[in-house]
Amino acid sequence: MPEVIQRKYFVDLFFKQSYAVLFANFVIPLPVAYIFRDALPAAWIGSWILALYVLTLGRVLLSRRYFASADRLSQPETWAWRAALLSWRSVLPAAIRNCWSSLAWC
């Protein structure tokens, strides 16, 4: 039983701490776009920023739904999986790029 109680509070802590990360996801693309402005087409950079903002907005909306939900502590696994799937989706393009880059060195 203590594990279930801990999970509830770990998931709650995760959602409480996620706002700082989500704020960074809105800010970081701007200096990155500035750095790559001459190396990549503007359409690619704009598409990347738009995709990142859409994913981040989805994560913000999920956080808002979590805090508005009355039964959030009764289903910690459900909320944890929702957050994990959106987080994984956010890093998937970078992971693919890194794998592809590492293959180029072979």
Biopython code that builds the backbone (N, CA, C, O; Angstrom):
import numpy as np
from Bio.PDB.StructureBuilder import StructureBuilder

atoms = [
    (1, "MET", "N", (0.803, -1.209, 0.000)),
    (1, "MET", "CA", (0.000, 0.000, 0.000)),
    (1, "MET", "C", (0.846, 1.273, 0.000)),
    (1, "MET", "O", (0.452, 2.254, -0.631)),
    (2, "PRO", "N", (1.988, 1.295, 0.680)),
    (2, "PRO", "CA", (2.794, 2.517, 0.644)),
    (2, "PRO", "C", (3.252, 2.880, -0.776)),
    (2, "PRO", "O", (3.405, 4.059, -1.097)),
    (3, "GLU", "N", (3.472, 1.861, -1.628)),
    (3, "GLU", "CA", (3.885, 2.146, -2.999)),
    (3, "GLU", "C", (2.823, 2.940, -3.746)),
    (3, "GLU", "O", (3.150, 3.859, -4.498)),
    (4, "VAL", "N", (1.570, 2.598, -3.549)),
    (4, "VAL", "CA", (0.478, 3.292, -4.222)),
    (4, "VAL", "C", (0.423, 4.740, -3.759)),
    (4, "VAL", "O", (0.245, 5.647, -4.572)),
    (5, "ILE", "N", (0.573, 4.956, -2.479)),
    (5, "ILE", "CA", (0.559, 6.320, -1.937)),
    (5, "ILE", "C", (1.744, 7.110, -2.482)),
    (5, "ILE", "O", (1.595, 8.278, -2.842)),
    (6, "GLN", "N", (2.911, 6.489, -2.545)),
    (6, "GLN", "CA", (4.079, 7.171, -3.087)),
    (6, "GLN", "C", (3.877, 7.528, -4.555)),
    (6, "GLN", "O", (4.223, 8.632, -4.974)),
    (7, "ARG", "N", (3.327, 6.619, -5.331)),
    (7, "ARG", "CA", (3.079, 6.893, -6.747)),
    (7, "ARG", "C", (2.190, 8.111, -6.917)),
    (7, "ARG", "O", (2.438, 8.958, -7.775)),
    (8, "LYS", "N", (1.154, 8.195, -6.097)),
    (8, "LYS", "CA", (0.244, 9.341, -6.189)),
    (8, "LYS", "C", (1.006, 10.643, -6.008)),
    (8, "LYS", "O", (0.799, 11.597, -6.758)),
    (9, "TYR", "N", (1.876, 10.685, -5.029)),
    (9, "TYR", "CA", (2.584, 11.923, -4.747)),
    (9, "TYR", "C", (3.732, 12.169, -5.720)),
    (9, "TYR", "O", (4.085, 13.321, -5.971)),
    (10, "PHE", "N", (4.316, 11.116, -6.267)),
    (10, "PHE", "CA", (5.346, 11.293, -7.297)),
    (10, "PHE", "C", (4.733, 11.881, -8.569)),
    (10, "PHE", "O", (5.309, 12.776, -9.188)),
    (11, "VAL", "N", (3.576, 11.374, -8.948)),
    (11, "VAL", "CA", (2.905, 11.905, -10.140)),
    (11, "VAL", "C", (2.490, 13.350, -9.889)),
    (11, "VAL", "O", (2.644, 14.198, -10.768)),
    (12, "ASP", "N", (1.974, 13.634, -8.718)),
    (12, "ASP", "CA", (1.596, 15.007, -8.386)),
    (12, "ASP", "C", (2.811, 15.928, -8.419)),
    (12, "ASP", "O", (2.733, 17.039, -8.943)),
    (13, "LEU", "N", (3.920, 15.478, -7.868)),
    (13, "LEU", "CA", (5.151, 16.271, -7.901)),
    (13, "LEU", "C", (5.626, 16.479, -9.335)),
    (13, "LEU", "O", (6.074, 17.570, -9.687)),
    (14, "PHE", "N", (5.531, 15.443, -10.160)),
    (14, "PHE", "CA", (5.925, 15.557, -11.555)),
    (14, "PHE", "C", (5.146, 16.669, -12.253)),
    (14, "PHE", "O", (5.732, 17.498, -12.950)),
    (15, "PHE", "N", (3.828, 16.685, -12.065)),
    (15, "PHE", "CA", (3.024, 17.714, -12.716)),
    (15, "PHE", "C", (3.310, 19.100, -12.141)),
    (15, "PHE", "O", (3.297, 20.088, -12.876)),
    (16, "LYS", "N", (3.563, 19.181, -10.853)),
    (16, "LYS", "CA", (3.883, 20.481, -10.261)),
    (16, "LYS", "C", (5.213, 21.026, -10.773)),
    (16, "LYS", "O", (5.352, 22.231, -10.982)),
    (17, "GLN", "N", (6.178, 20.152, -10.973)),
    (17, "GLN", "CA", (7.500, 20.578, -11.431)),
    (17, "GLN", "C", (7.567, 20.779, -12.946)),
    (17, "GLN", "O", (8.529, 21.361, -13.445)),
    (18, "SER", "N", (6.581, 20.316, -13.669)),
    (18, "SER", "CA", (6.655, 20.353, -15.128)),
    (18, "SER", "C", (6.522, 21.750, -15.709)),
    (18, "SER", "O", (6.929, 21.966, -16.850)),
    (19, "TYR", "N", (5.976, 22.698, -14.981)),
    (19, "TYR", "CA", (5.780, 24.033, -15.541)),
    (19, "TYR", "C", (7.096, 24.713, -15.898)),
    (19, "TYR", "O", (7.159, 25.439, -16.890)),
    (20, "ALA", "N", (8.134, 24.498, -15.122)),
    (20, "ALA", "CA", (9.433, 25.101, -15.448)),
    (20, "ALA", "C", (9.986, 24.531, -16.754)),
    (20, "ALA", "O", (10.528, 25.263, -17.582)),
    (21, "VAL", "N", (9.845, 23.237, -16.924)),
    (21, "VAL", "CA", (10.314, 22.593, -18.154)),
    (21, "VAL", "C", (9.488, 23.073, -19.342)),
    (21, "VAL", "O", (10.037, 23.353, -20.408)),
    (22, "LEU", "N", (8.191, 23.167, -19.167)),
    (22, "LEU", "CA", (7.332, 23.606, -20.254)),
    (22, "LEU", "C", (7.618, 25.050, -20.640)),
    (22, "LEU", "O", (7.573, 25.395, -21.821)),
    (23, "PHE", "N", (7.908, 25.882, -19.676)),
    (23, "PHE", "CA", (8.290, 27.261, -19.973)),
    (23, "PHE", "C", (9.569, 27.282, -20.813)),
    (23, "PHE", "O", (9.678, 28.043, -21.775)),
    (24, "ALA", "N", (10.526, 26.448, -20.442)),
    (24, "ALA", "CA", (11.784, 26.380, -21.203)),
    (24, "ALA", "C", (11.526, 25.909, -22.626)),
    (24, "ALA", "O", (12.204, 26.358, -23.551)),
    (25, "ASN", "N", (10.564, 25.014, -22.823)),
    (25, "ASN", "CA", (10.254, 24.537, -24.172)),
    (25, "ASN", "C", (9.693, 25.643, -25.054)),
    (25, "ASN", "O", (9.796, 25.560, -26.278)),
    (26, "PHE", "N", (9.111, 26.665, -24.468)),
    (26, "PHE", "CA", (8.643, 27.801, -25.254)),
    (26, "PHE", "C", (9.778, 28.781, -25.552)),
    (26, "PHE", "O", (9.747, 29.456, -26.581)),
    (27, "VAL", "N", (10.766, 28.872, -24.685)),
    (27, "VAL", "CA", (11.833, 29.861, -24.829)),
    (27, "VAL", "C", (13.009, 29.344, -25.655)),
    (27, "VAL", "O", (13.530, 30.075, -26.498)),
    (28, "ILE", "N", (13.428, 28.127, -25.438)),
    (28, "ILE", "CA", (14.651, 27.590, -26.044)),
    (28, "ILE", "C", (14.643, 27.591, -27.575)),
    (28, "ILE", "O", (15.694, 27.850, -28.162)),
    (29, "PRO", "N", (13.536, 27.321, -28.256)),
    (29, "PRO", "CA", (13.593, 27.309, -29.724)),
    (29, "PRO", "C", (14.037, 28.634, -30.355)),
    (29, "PRO", "O", (14.578, 28.636, -31.460)),
    (30, "LEU", "N", (13.818, 29.737, -29.677)),
    (30, "LEU", "CA", (14.171, 31.028, -30.266)),
    (30, "LEU", "C", (15.680, 31.213, -30.430)),
    (30, "LEU", "O", (16.112, 31.566, -31.527)),
    (31, "PRO", "N", (16.507, 30.995, -29.401)),
    (31, "PRO", "CA", (17.953, 31.100, -29.644)),
    (31, "PRO", "C", (18.477, 30.004, -30.572)),
    (31, "PRO", "O", (19.429, 30.230, -31.319)),
    (32, "VAL", "N", (17.868, 28.827, -30.530)),
    (32, "VAL", "CA", (18.293, 27.756, -31.440)),
    (32, "VAL", "C", (18.007, 28.164, -32.883)),
    (32, "VAL", "O", (18.837, 27.947, -33.766)),
    (33, "ALA", "N", (16.845, 28.748, -33.124)),
    (33, "ALA", "CA", (16.511, 29.225, -34.471)),
    (33, "ALA", "C", (17.489, 30.310, -34.918)),
    (33, "ALA", "O", (17.888, 30.354, -36.082)),
    (34, "TYR", "N", (17.864, 31.168, -34.003)),
    (34, "TYR", "CA", (18.828, 32.218, -34.336)),
    (34, "TYR", "C", (20.174, 31.622, -34.736)),
    (34, "TYR", "O", (20.800, 32.080, -35.692)),
    (35, "ILE", "N", (20.613, 30.616, -34.015)),
    (35, "ILE", "CA", (21.899, 29.982, -34.306)),
    (35, "ILE", "C", (21.879, 29.299, -35.674)),
    (35, "ILE", "O", (22.856, 29.377, -36.418)),
    (36, "PHE", "N", (20.781, 28.636, -36.007)),
    (36, "PHE", "CA", (20.696, 27.877, -37.252)),
    (36, "PHE", "C", (20.094, 28.671, -38.415)),
    (36, "PHE", "O", (19.806, 28.092, -39.463)),
    (37, "ARG", "N", (19.904, 29.955, -38.256)),
    (37, "ARG", "CA", (19.222, 30.755, -39.279)),
    (37, "ARG", "C", (19.913, 30.717, -40.632)),
    (37, "ARG", "O", (19.240, 30.793, -41.660)),
    (38, "ASP", "N", (21.243, 30.601, -40.664)),
    (38, "ASP", "CA", (21.972, 30.566, -41.929)),
    (38, "ASP", "C", (22.266, 29.148, -42.408)),
    (38, "ASP", "O", (22.669, 28.952, -43.554)),
    (39, "ALA", "N", (22.068, 28.163, -41.542)),
    (39, "ALA", "CA", (22.419, 26.778, -41.879)),
    (39, "ALA", "C", (21.234, 25.979, -42.410)),
    (39, "ALA", "O", (21.428, 25.003, -43.135)),
    (40, "LEU", "N", (20.027, 26.368, -42.067)),
    (40, "LEU", "CA", (18.833, 25.617, -42.460)),
    (40, "LEU", "C", (17.818, 26.551, -43.099)),
    (40, "LEU", "O", (17.795, 27.745, -42.801)),
    (41, "PRO", "N", (16.984, 26.016, -43.969)),
    (41, "PRO", "CA", (15.914, 26.845, -44.544)),
    (41, "PRO", "C", (14.953, 27.332, -43.455)),
    (41, "PRO", "O", (14.674, 26.631, -42.482)),
    (42, "ALA", "N", (14.469, 28.529, -43.648)),
    (42, "ALA", "CA", (13.557, 29.125, -42.663)),
    (42, "ALA", "C", (12.298, 28.275, -42.486)),
    (42, "ALA", "O", (11.750, 28.206, -41.386)),
    (43, "ALA", "N", (11.840, 27.633, -43.553)),
    (43, "ALA", "CA", (10.635, 26.793, -43.448)),
    (43, "ALA", "C", (10.872, 25.613, -42.505)),
    (43, "ALA", "O", (9.977, 25.236, -41.749)),
    (44, "TRP", "N", (12.071, 25.027, -42.546)),
    (44, "TRP", "CA", (12.372, 23.910, -41.642)),
    (44, "TRP", "C", (12.392, 24.379, -40.200)),
    (44, "TRP", "O", (11.824, 23.737, -39.316)),
    (45, "ILE", "N", (13.047, 25.496, -39.973)),
    (45, "ILE", "CA", (13.128, 26.030, -38.607)),
    (45, "ILE", "C", (11.731, 26.390, -38.096)),
    (45, "ILE", "O", (11.375, 26.075, -36.960)),
    (46, "GLY", "N", (10.958, 27.045, -38.939)),
    (46, "GLY", "CA", (9.598, 27.407, -38.550)),
    (46, "GLY", "C", (8.737, 26.194, -38.268)),
    (46, "GLY", "O", (7.950, 26.193, -37.322)),
    (47, "SER", "N", (8.882, 25.154, -39.085)),
    (47, "SER", "CA", (8.118, 23.921, -38.858)),
    (47, "SER", "C", (8.512, 23.263, -37.549)),
    (47, "SER", "O", (7.662, 22.769, -36.809)),
    (48, "TRP", "N", (9.804, 23.262, -37.270)),
    (48, "TRP", "CA", (10.283, 22.656, -36.027)),
    (48, "TRP", "C", (9.743, 23.424, -34.817)),
    (48, "TRP", "O", (9.279, 22.824, -33.847)),
    (49, "ILE", "N", (9.808, 24.752, -34.887)),
    (49, "ILE", "CA", (9.303, 25.567, -33.780)),
    (49, "ILE", "C", (7.803, 25.343, -33.599)),
    (49, "ILE", "O", (7.325, 25.198, -32.473)),
    (50, "LEU", "N", (7.070, 25.315, -34.696)),
    (50, "LEU", "CA", (5.624, 25.102, -34.617)),
    (50, "LEU", "C", (5.305, 23.736, -34.000)),
    (50, "LEU", "O", (4.438, 23.631, -33.132)),
    (51, "ALA", "N", (6.002, 22.703, -34.448)),
    (51, "ALA", "CA", (5.763, 21.365, -33.898)),
    (51, "ALA", "C", (6.084, 21.320, -32.405)),
    (51, "ALA", "O", (5.340, 20.728, -31.624)),
    (52, "LEU", "N", (7.184, 21.944, -32.015)),
    (52, "LEU", "CA", (7.554, 21.957, -30.601)),
    (52, "LEU", "C", (6.535, 22.731, -29.770)),
    (52, "LEU", "O", (6.195, 22.319, -28.661)),
    (53, "TYR", "N", (6.051, 23.839, -30.298)),
    (53, "TYR", "CA", (5.046, 24.613, -29.570)),
    (53, "TYR", "C", (3.724, 23.856, -29.451)),
    (53, "TYR", "O", (3.065, 23.928, -28.414)),
    (54, "VAL", "N", (3.332, 23.136, -30.495)),
    (54, "VAL", "CA", (2.086, 22.354, -30.437)),
    (54, "VAL", "C", (2.204, 21.255, -29.376)),
    (54, "VAL", "O", (1.290, 21.050, -28.578)),
    (55, "LEU", "N", (3.343, 20.551, -29.378)),
    (55, "LEU", "CA", (3.548, 19.512, -28.362)),
    (55, "LEU", "C", (3.578, 20.101, -26.956)),
    (55, "LEU", "O", (3.002, 19.531, -26.030)),
    (56, "THR", "N", (4.238, 21.221, -26.800)),
    (56, "THR", "CA", (4.315, 21.858, -25.480)),
    (56, "THR", "C", (2.943, 22.343, -25.042)),
    (56, "THR", "O", (2.586, 22.230, -23.869)),
    (57, "LEU", "N", (2.184, 22.876, -25.966)),
    (57, "LEU", "CA", (0.828, 23.302, -25.627)),
    (57, "LEU", "C", (-0.007, 22.103, -25.191)),
    (57, "LEU", "O", (-0.804, 22.211, -24.259)),
    (58, "GLY", "N", (0.168, 20.966, -25.852)),
    (58, "GLY", "CA", (-0.524, 19.751, -25.436)),
    (58, "GLY", "C", (-0.151, 19.341, -24.024)),
    (58, "GLY", "O", (-1.003, 18.898, -23.253)),
    (59, "ARG", "N", (1.118, 19.490, -23.688)),
    (59, "ARG", "CA", (1.561, 19.148, -22.337)),
    (59, "ARG", "C", (1.019, 20.134, -21.306)),
    (59, "ARG", "O", (0.683, 19.741, -20.189)),
    (60, "VAL", "N", (0.932, 21.408, -21.671)),
    (60, "VAL", "CA", (0.352, 22.412, -20.765)),
    (60, "VAL", "C", (-1.126, 22.102, -20.528)),
    (60, "VAL", "O", (-1.603, 22.154, -19.395)),
    (61, "LEU", "N", (-1.841, 21.781, -21.599)),
    (61, "LEU", "CA", (-3.266, 21.450, -21.449)),
    (61, "LEU", "C", (-3.463, 20.201, -20.599)),
    (61, "LEU", "O", (-4.404, 20.127, -19.808)),
    (62, "LEU", "N", (-2.579, 19.222, -20.761)),
    (62, "LEU", "CA", (-2.659, 18.022, -19.918)),
    (62, "LEU", "C", (-2.433, 18.378, -18.449)),
    (62, "LEU", "O", (-3.131, 17.864, -17.575)),
    (63, "SER", "N", (-1.478, 19.240, -18.176)),
    (63, "SER", "CA", (-1.232, 19.666, -16.790)),
    (63, "SER", "C", (-2.445, 20.387, -16.218)),
    (63, "SER", "O", (-2.825, 20.169, -15.067)),
    (64, "ARG", "N", (-3.040, 21.238, -17.023)),
    (64, "ARG", "CA", (-4.228, 21.960, -16.554)),
    (64, "ARG", "C", (-5.382, 20.991, -16.279)),
    (64, "ARG", "O", (-6.110, 21.148, -15.299)),
    (65, "ARG", "N", (-5.544, 19.987, -17.154)),
    (65, "ARG", "CA", (-6.584, 18.970, -16.921)),
    (65, "ARG", "C", (-6.297, 18.192, -15.644)),
    (65, "ARG", "O", (-7.209, 17.865, -14.884)),
    (66, "TYR", "N", (-5.027, 17.901, -15.418)),
    (66, "TYR", "CA", (-4.655, 17.159, -14.210)),
    (66, "TYR", "C", (-5.056, 17.933, -12.961)),
    (66, "TYR", "O", (-5.682, 17.371, -12.062)),
    (67, "PHE", "N", (-4.706, 19.208, -12.893)),
    (67, "PHE", "CA", (-4.994, 19.990, -11.698)),
    (67, "PHE", "C", (-6.481, 20.313, -11.558)),
    (67, "PHE", "O", (-6.953, 20.577, -10.452)),
    (68, "ALA", "N", (-7.220, 20.294, -12.666)),
    (68, "ALA", "CA", (-8.664, 20.536, -12.600)),
    (68, "ALA", "C", (-9.438, 19.267, -12.262)),
    (68, "ALA", "O", (-10.612, 19.338, -11.899)),
    (69, "SER", "N", (-8.797, 18.115, -12.376)),
    (69, "SER", "CA", (-9.475, 16.843, -12.152)),
    (69, "SER", "C", (-9.627, 16.565, -10.659)),
    (69, "SER", "O", (-8.681, 16.695, -9.882)),
    (70, "ALA", "N", (-10.834, 16.180, -10.285)),
    (70, "ALA", "CA", (-11.098, 15.866, -8.880)),
    (70, "ALA", "C", (-10.525, 14.505, -8.488)),
    (70, "ALA", "O", (-10.199, 14.283, -7.322)),
    (71, "ASP", "N", (-10.402, 13.598, -9.450)),
    (71, "ASP", "CA", (-9.943, 12.242, -9.135)),
    (71, "ASP", "C", (-8.490, 11.998, -9.540)),
    (71, "ASP", "O", (-8.096, 10.858, -9.788)),
    (72, "ARG", "N", (-7.708, 13.049, -9.606)),
    (72, "ARG", "CA", (-6.339, 12.897, -10.107)),
    (72, "ARG", "C", (-5.484, 11.978, -9.235)),
    (72, "ARG", "O", (-4.618, 11.274, -9.755)),
    (73, "LEU", "N", (-5.708, 11.970, -7.947)),
    (73, "LEU", "CA", (-4.898, 11.120, -7.079)),
    (73, "LEU", "C", (-5.433, 9.692, -6.995)),
    (73, "LEU", "O", (-4.788, 8.818, -6.416)),
    (74, "SER", "N", (-6.614, 9.456, -7.576)),
    (74, "SER", "CA", (-7.143, 8.097, -7.545)),
    (74, "SER", "C", (-6.651, 7.264, -8.730)),
    (74, "SER", "O", (-6.770, 6.039, -8.716)),
    (75, "GLN", "N", (-6.102, 7.915, -9.750)),
    (75, "GLN", "CA", (-5.609, 7.205, -10.941)),
    (75, "GLN", "C", (-4.214, 7.694, -11.316)),
    (75, "GLN", "O", (-4.041, 8.257, -12.397)),
    (76, "PRO", "N", (-3.225, 7.500, -10.467)),
    (76, "PRO", "CA", (-1.902, 8.059, -10.776)),
    (76, "PRO", "C", (-1.258, 7.422, -12.000)),
    (76, "PRO", "O", (-0.538, 8.099, -12.735)),
    (77, "GLU", "N", (-1.500, 6.135, -12.233)),
    (77, "GLU", "CA", (-0.873, 5.464, -13.376)),
    (77, "GLU", "C", (-1.367, 6.038, -14.701)),
    (77, "GLU", "O", (-0.589, 6.208, -15.640)),
    (78, "THR", "N", (-2.651, 6.332, -14.769)),
    (78, "THR", "CA", (-3.228, 6.895, -15.995)),
    (78, "THR", "C", (-2.604, 8.239, -16.311)),
    (78, "THR", "O", (-2.215, 8.496, -17.450)),
    (79, "TRP", "N", (-2.506, 9.101, -15.303)),
    (79, "TRP", "CA", (-1.921, 10.420, -15.511)),
    (79, "TRP", "C", (-0.427, 10.317, -15.823)),
    (79, "TRP", "O", (0.094, 11.078, -16.639)),
    (80, "ALA", "N", (0.248, 9.392, -15.184)),
    (80, "ALA", "CA", (1.681, 9.229, -15.442)),
    (80, "ALA", "C", (1.922, 8.775, -16.880)),
    (80, "ALA", "O", (2.842, 9.271, -17.531)),
    (81, "TRP", "N", (1.122, 7.851, -17.384)),
    (81, "TRP", "CA", (1.286, 7.392, -18.769)),
    (81, "TRP", "C", (0.978, 8.499, -19.767)),
    (81, "TRP", "O", (1.665, 8.625, -20.780)),
    (82, "ARG", "N", (-0.029, 9.287, -19.499)),
    (82, "ARG", "CA", (-0.348, 10.400, -20.410)),
    (82, "ARG", "C", (0.822, 11.372, -20.485)),
    (82, "ARG", "O", (1.221, 11.795, -21.570)),
    (83, "ALA", "N", (1.358, 11.714, -19.345)),
    (83, "ALA", "CA", (2.491, 12.648, -19.326)),
    (83, "ALA", "C", (3.721, 12.029, -19.981)),
    (83, "ALA", "O", (4.442, 12.708, -20.713)),
    (84, "ALA", "N", (3.960, 10.764, -19.728)),
    (84, "ALA", "CA", (5.128, 10.098, -20.305)),
    (84, "ALA", "C", (5.028, 10.025, -21.821)),
    (84, "ALA", "O", (6.018, 10.252, -22.517)),
    (85, "LEU", "N", (3.857, 9.714, -22.337)),
    (85, "LEU", "CA", (3.703, 9.624, -23.791)),
    (85, "LEU", "C", (3.947, 10.963, -24.474)),
    (85, "LEU", "O", (4.588, 11.014, -25.524)),
    (86, "LEU", "N", (3.444, 12.045, -23.892)),
    (86, "LEU", "CA", (3.706, 13.357, -24.486)),
    (86, "LEU", "C", (5.180, 13.751, -24.345)),
    (86, "LEU", "O", (5.742, 14.374, -25.246)),
    (87, "SER", "N", (5.795, 13.399, -23.242)),
    (87, "SER", "CA", (7.221, 13.690, -23.070)),
    (87, "SER", "C", (8.059, 12.910, -24.074)),
    (87, "SER", "O", (8.978, 13.456, -24.686)),
    (88, "TRP", "N", (7.739, 11.638, -24.239)),
    (88, "TRP", "CA", (8.479, 10.820, -25.211)),
    (88, "TRP", "C", (8.282, 11.353, -26.614)),
    (88, "TRP", "O", (9.218, 11.365, -27.413)),
    (89, "ARG", "N", (7.081, 11.791, -26.921)),
    (89, "ARG", "CA", (6.804, 12.336, -28.253)),
    (89, "ARG", "C", (7.603, 13.614, -28.481)),
    (89, "ARG", "O", (7.987, 13.910, -29.612)),
    (90, "SER", "N", (7.850, 14.359, -27.438)),
    (90, "SER", "CA", (8.625, 15.593, -27.570)),
    (90, "SER", "C", (10.086, 15.327, -27.908)),
    (90, "SER", "O", (10.706, 16.101, -28.638)),
    (91, "VAL", "N", (10.635, 14.246, -27.387)),
    (91, "VAL", "CA", (12.056, 13.972, -27.621)),
    (91, "VAL", "C", (12.296, 13.017, -28.780)),
    (91, "VAL", "O", (13.445, 12.781, -29.155)),
    (92, "LEU", "N", (11.243, 12.468, -29.349)),
    (92, "LEU", "CA", (11.411, 11.503, -30.433)),
    (92, "LEU", "C", (12.182, 12.052, -31.639)),
    (92, "LEU", "O", (13.079, 11.366, -32.130)),
    (93, "PRO", "N", (11.876, 13.251, -32.135)),
    (93, "PRO", "CA", (12.654, 13.753, -33.284)),
    (93, "PRO", "C", (14.143, 13.888, -32.981)),
    (93, "PRO", "O", (14.975, 13.580, -33.834)),
    (94, "ALA", "N", (14.485, 14.338, -31.794)),
    (94, "ALA", "CA", (15.906, 14.465, -31.436)),
    (94, "ALA", "C", (16.564, 13.102, -31.330)),
    (94, "ALA", "O", (17.717, 12.937, -31.729)),
    (95, "ALA", "N", (15.849, 12.131, -30.801)),
    (95, "ALA", "CA", (16.414, 10.787, -30.683)),
    (95, "ALA", "C", (16.666, 10.182, -32.056)),
    (95, "ALA", "O", (17.700, 9.553, -32.281)),
    (96, "ILE", "N", (15.733, 10.369, -32.965)),
    (96, "ILE", "CA", (15.912, 9.858, -34.332)),
    (96, "ILE", "C", (17.100, 10.551, -34.993)),
    (96, "ILE", "O", (17.930, 9.905, -35.632)),
    (97, "ARG", "N", (17.172, 11.845, -34.836)),
    (97, "ARG", "CA", (18.286, 12.596, -35.427)),
    (97, "ARG", "C", (19.617, 12.116, -34.878)),
    (97, "ARG", "O", (20.568, 11.935, -35.638)),
    (98, "ASN", "N", (19.701, 11.907, -33.575)),
    (98, "ASN", "CA", (20.959, 11.452, -32.964)),
    (98, "ASN", "C", (21.341, 10.070, -33.438)),
    (98, "ASN", "O", (22.517, 9.812, -33.694)),
    (99, "CYS", "N", (20.376, 9.172, -33.563)),
    (99, "CYS", "CA", (20.663, 7.835, -34.075)),
    (99, "CYS", "C", (21.151, 7.903, -35.520)),
    (99, "CYS", "O", (22.116, 7.234, -35.887)),
    (100, "TRP", "N", (20.485, 8.707, -36.328)),
    (100, "TRP", "CA", (20.862, 8.845, -37.730)),
    (100, "TRP", "C", (22.268, 9.446, -37.844)),
    (100, "TRP", "O", (23.069, 9.014, -38.674)),
    (101, "SER", "N", (22.557, 10.438, -37.010)),
    (101, "SER", "CA", (23.900, 11.051, -37.027)),
    (101, "SER", "C", (24.966, 10.066, -36.618)),
    (101, "SER", "O", (26.059, 10.060, -37.185)),
    (102, "SER", "N", (24.666, 9.230, -35.640)),
    (102, "SER", "CA", (25.672, 8.269, -35.203)),
    (102, "SER", "C", (25.921, 7.218, -36.279)),
    (102, "SER", "O", (27.034, 6.700, -36.376)),
    (103, "LEU", "N", (24.922, 6.889, -37.087)),
    (103, "LEU", "CA", (25.133, 5.953, -38.189)),
    (103, "LEU", "C", (26.025, 6.557, -39.269)),
    (103, "LEU", "O", (26.741, 5.835, -39.962)),
    (104, "ALA", "N", (25.981, 7.860, -39.410)),
    (104, "ALA", "CA", (26.814, 8.506, -40.429)),
    (104, "ALA", "C", (28.308, 8.378, -40.115)),
    (104, "ALA", "O", (29.144, 8.477, -41.014)),
    (105, "TRP", "N", (28.636, 8.162, -38.859)),
    (105, "TRP", "CA", (30.028, 8.039, -38.469)),
    (105, "TRP", "C", (30.584, 6.649, -38.751)),
    (105, "TRP", "O", (31.798, 6.450, -38.707)),
    (106, "CYS", "N", (29.716, 5.691, -39.037)),
    (106, "CYS", "CA", (30.162, 4.314, -39.289)),
    (106, "CYS", "C", (30.780, 4.159, -40.660)),
    (106, "CYS", "O", (31.205, 3.063, -41.026)),
]
sb = StructureBuilder()
sb.init_structure("model")
sb.init_model(0)
sb.init_chain("A")
sb.init_seg("    ")
for serial, (resi, resn, name, xyz) in enumerate(atoms, 1):
    if name == "N":
        sb.init_residue(resn, " ", resi, " ")
    sb.init_atom(name, np.array(xyz, "f"), 0.0, 1.0, " ", f" {name:<3s}", serial, name[0])
structure = sb.get_structure()
